[in-house]
Amino acid sequence: MKLSIEKALLHGIAAHREGRLEEAEQLYNAILMESPNHPDANHNLGVLKSTVGDRSTALPLFQAALSANPQVMQFWLSYLEALISEARFEEAKKLLEDAEGAGVSEEKILAFREKIPTLPEPLSRNTAKAPLLSKKRRDASNKKKKRKTQTSLTQPSQTQLKTLIGHYQANRLAEGRQLADTLVKSFPRHPFAFKLLGAILKRMGRLSDSLGPTLRCAELTPEDPTAHNNLGVIQKELGEFENAEASFRRALFIEPKLAETHNNLGNLYRELGRLNDSEDSYRQALVLNPDYAKTHNNLGLTLQDLGELDSAEASFRLAIGRNSEYAEAYNNLGITLHKMKRF
């Protein structure tokens, strides 16, 4: 391959999103020629095939993606959706059991179960089973009521959450930390309290301490891309570069349209000296948000490091055009012009 696998994947995602399906398919297939078990290429090609109605081809691709990386919740959801669309209900039922064990949310599990039709029994057997079916329905209803009753025992009140948010927004960090500590102890499976505790500790400058609650938030909400993005930011600042890249990648495969995460990935690559990858990530962020002044500035820094001073100048000017008070961009533009002997 002329492109690295990582670059080919980024280009494939961009082409896919922009509706250039033939180009995206070629890029995904090129990746799979080099790395047949690549989870993201298999999954994305499966999504593409499903989009054009070729679900029979999509199924083994989703299966390969899931086998390669069962930690990505979206892989479970895509495979389940394809099985049900193809009326392969028994396989879907079995996969639902596995998905439940893998941590897919109860809400998603129930939604998929509702999509699987129940085949009617022969009349004589239906009659015999009627009381049993009624009992099952009663049991399901009782469980639902029980879950509703237990909700107040498993999550903070709205008043507590509003107070916590108020502390954070008003920069009352000591009060916010105290309340967040109380909430995570009282409600150890409620992700928002962990999210705010991590954010408060980070704002207090206690970066190492912020990692634990931020990681816990991501574990409790495996399908929330923002949680993984936040985790990646802290991991990067702590120098855990491989973990940070994995967190950003997970966020993007849950939601590929997060310009902020593409920008963060670009920052990571620039710090690692992977300048071409950094440029690709910044450009992907700008495809999603052309008015993102911060990313124009960051791209200019990478282009400056690459020695592409004319392009760097253009990026800094674009950043300033979108934020006329962007002091850092003005400074970077001045440095670039000086290097070009135009200042």
N, C-alpha and C positions, 0 to 999 in steps of 0.2 A: 504493500500500500504506500502511496506517496504521502498521504496524511497519516499522522499518528492515530491510533484508535480513539483517543480522547478527542482530538480535533474532528475526526470523522463523525463522532457521535454528536458533538456540538453542531456541526454543519447539518447533520441529518435532522436533528431536533428543529433547527431553524427552518429548514426546507419543509418539514412536516407541518409545522405551525402555520407557515405561509401558504400552504396548499399545494406546494410543488411535490406531489406525492411520488412521482416517478423518480425524481432526484433523491428524495428521502429513502425510498426503497433501495436504490442502488447503493447508497451509503451504508444503510443497515446491513445489506447483504455483503458488502465489502468487509465490514467488521466481522461478520460471522464466518467469512472465509478464513480470516486470521485467527479468530477466537470463537469457535462454534458454541461455546457455553456462555458467552457474554450475556449477563442477565438483562441489561438495559436494552441492548440491541435486539434481543429476542422479544422482549416485551413490547418495545416500540413498533417493531415490525408487525407483531400480532395486532396491536391497536390499529395500525394502518390497514392491515388486511380486513379487520372487522369493519372498518369505516367503509370499505368498498364492497362489503357483503361477502367476502371470502372467509367465513368463519371456520370452515373445515381446515383451511391452511393456518388460521390463527391459533387454533387449539394446541397443536404441538409446540408452537412458539411460546405460548403462555406457560405451558407445562415446563418447558426448558428453563424459562426465566425463573419460575417458582422453585424448581429443583436447585438452580444455581444460587439463589438467594431468598430463602423463605422468610427472611426478616423484613422484607419490604411488603407492607400490607396491601399496596396497590396491586401487586402481582396476584395475590389471592383473589381480590375483587374482580380483576379483569378475567381471570380464568373461570371463576364462578359464573360471571355474566355470559361468557361465551358458551359454556356448557348448557346453561339454561336456554339460551337463544337457539341452540341446536337440539333442544328437547332431549338432552342426555341427562335425564333427571336423577337416575340412580347414581351416576358418577358425581353429579352435583351434590347429592345428599351426603355421600361419603366425604367429598371435599369440604363440605360445611362442617362436618365433625372435626376434621383435621384443622380447619381454619379457626374454629372455636378454641381448640387446644393451643393454637399458635398465638392467640391473643387478639384476634380480630374482634372488634367491639360487638357487644350484644345487640346494639341497634342495627348494625349491618347484617349480623347473622339472622335476626328476625325478619329483616326486609327481604333477604334472599329466600328464606323459607316460605314467605308468602307468595313468591313467584313460582314455586314448585307445586303443580297441581296434585291433589290427592285423587288417586284412581278409585272409582266406586267399587265396593265389594259386591258379589252376587247377592241377590235379594234376600235369600234365606239367611245368609251370614250377616247382612246388614241388620236384619231384624234382631238377631241374637246379640249383636254388638251395640245396639242402640243405647242401653243404659251405660255401657262402658264409655261410649263416645260422649255422652252427656256428662259423665263424671270427669272425663279429660278436659272438657270445656270449662267445667266448674273449677277444676284444679288450676287451669291456665288463668282464669279470671282471678282466683284467690292469690295466685303468685303475683299477678300484676298489681293487685291492691297492696300486697305485702311489700313489693318493691317501692310503691309510692309512699307507704308509711315509713319505710326505712330511709327514704331520701333525706329526711330531716336529720337523720342520725349519721349520714355519710357525707354531708356537704355543709359548708358554712351558710349562714343566713345571708340574704341580700344586703341587710344592714351591715353585717361584718365585712362583706366584700366591698361595699361602697366606701366604708370607712378606711379600709386598707388602700384602695385606689386613691382616696383623697389624701392620705398621708404621703403616698408616693408622688402624686402630682404636685403637692405643695412642698415637696422636699423635706417633709418631717420624717427623716430617715430613722431616727432612734425609735419613735413611736411606731412607724411602719414595720420596722424589724421585729419589735416586741410582739405586735399583733400577728405578723406572719409566722413567727416562731410558734405562737399559741395555736394558730390554725393548722399548721402542718402536723403538729402533735395530736391535735384533736381529730383531724380529718386526713389521715395519711394517704388516702387514695384520691384526694382532690387536687388536680394539677395546677389550678390557678394560684393557689396559695404558694406552691413551690416556685411557680414562675415569678411572682412578685418578690418572694424572698430572695431569689437569685438576682433579680434586677436591682433590688435595694442594696444588697451586699456589694454588687458591682459598682453602683453609684457611690458607695461609701469607700471605694478603693480596695475592698477586700476581695480581690479577684479569685484567689485560690478557694476561699470559702464559698464563693458564688457558684463554683462548678458543681458541687454536690446537688443542691436543689434544682439547678437548671437541667442537669442530667436526669434527675428523678422526674421532672416535668415531661421531658422527652420520652421517658420510659412509660409514663402513664398515658401519653397521647401519641402513640406511634404513627398516627396518620395526620398529625398536625405539622405542616412544613415550617411554620414559624418557630415552633419549639426546637426543631432541629437546627434551624438557622441561628437562633439565639445561642444554642449550645456550641455551634461551630465558631461563633465570634469569641466566646470565652476560651475555647480550646486553642484558637489561633493566638490570642493574646498571652496565653500561658506557654506557648511554644510547642503545643501538642499538634504539630502540623498534619500528620497523617489522620489523626482523629478528626481534626477540623475539616479536612477535605471530605472525609466520609460523611460527616454531618451535613455539610453543604450539599453534597451530592444526593443524600437521602432527601433533603428538603426539595431539591429540584426535580427529583423523579416522582415525588408526590404532587408537586405543583411546579411545572416547568416555567411558568410565567412570572416568577418572583424576580423582578429586576434587582432588588436589593441583594438577594442571595447570589446572583450572577456577579454583581459588583464585589461582594465579599470574597467570592472565589477568586476574582481577578486580583484583589488585594493580597490574598494568600499566595498566589502564584508569583506575583511581583516580588514579594518578600523572599520567596524561595529561589528567585532568579530565573523562573520559567517564564520569560518575557513574552514569548509567542502565545503560550496558553493564557497568560494574563490579558494580552490584547484581545484574544478571542472571547474571553469571558466578559470583558468590558463592552465589546461590540454587541454581544448578545443582550446585555443589559440595556443598551441603547436602542436595540430593535424593539424591545418591550416598552421602553420609556425614553423617547428621544429628548425630552426636556429635563433629564436627570443631570443637573449641573455638576454634582459631585462625581459622577462617572465620567463625564467629559474631561474633568480635571485629572482624574485618575488615569484615564487613557492617555492624556497628554504626558503624564509622568513616565508611563511605560514606553511610549513612543520616543520620548527624550532619551531614555536609557538605551533604546534600540538605535539611537543615532538618527532617527527620522525627524529632524528638527522642524521641517516645514509642516509636516503632519501634526507634530506636537503643538506648534504655534496655533494651527487651526483648531485643535481641541481646546486649548486654553481660551481662545477667543469665543468658542461656542459656550464654554462654561460661563464666561463673563456675560455673554449675551442673554443667558437664562437667569443669571443672578448678578446684577450690576454691583452688588456690595460684597462679592466673593473675593476677599483679600488674598487668600491663598492662591487663587487662580491668577490674580494680577502679579503676585510675586513670581509664580512659576513662569508666567509669560515673559516677565522681565529677564529671568535667568536664561530662558531660551533665546530671546533676542540678543542677549549679551554673547551667548555662544555663537550666534550667527553673525556677530560683529555688526549688529544693527541697533546697538543701544550704547 
